[in-house]
Amino acid sequence: MNEKIELLPIEEELRKDSQGIYLGKAKQRLEDCSNECVSILRRGVDPSKFETGTILRNAFDASSKVLETAWRSFHAVSDAKSW
């Protein structure tokens, strides 16, 4: 019962990414999306769209942290090294 189950293709990519290149690109895409949300929110939107935009921005930021945490767990990297 020690069968290893991978849930997502991104998990495999992060496992293979010993240099952090894939991680860096993925985090950059998420940061770009987060920044786009901020830009849209700063231009002014109605309250319901503002709430949705804020939720999305927070989700992009949290996703970036989750990716880094997963990558670190696969490569036994301490918090001293950040991408």
PEDAZI-V49928 format. One record per residue. N is the residue number from 1. RES is the residue in one letter. SS is DSSP state (H for helix, E for strand, - for the rest). Layout:
n/res/ss
N/RES/SS
N/RES/SS
This chain:
n/res/ss
1/M/-
2/N/-
3/E/-
4/K/-
5/I/-
6/E/-
7/L/-
8/L/-
9/P/H
10/I/H
11/E/H
12/E/H
13/E/H
14/L/H
15/R/H
16/K/H
17/D/-
18/S/-
19/Q/-
20/G/-
21/I/H
22/Y/H
23/L/H
24/G/H
25/K/H
26/A/H
27/K/H
28/Q/H
29/R/H
30/L/H
31/E/H
32/D/H
33/C/H
34/S/H
35/N/H
36/E/H
37/C/H
38/V/H
39/S/H
40/I/H
41/L/H
42/R/H
43/R/H
44/G/-
45/V/-
46/D/-
47/P/H
48/S/H
49/K/H
50/F/H
51/E/H
52/T/H
53/G/H
54/T/H
55/I/H
56/L/H
57/R/H
58/N/H
59/A/H
60/F/H
61/D/H
62/A/H
63/S/H
64/S/H
65/K/H
66/V/H
67/L/H
68/E/H
69/T/H
70/A/H
71/W/H
72/R/H
73/S/H
74/F/H
75/H/H
76/A/-
77/V/-
78/S/-
79/D/-
80/A/-
81/K/-
82/S/-
83/W/-
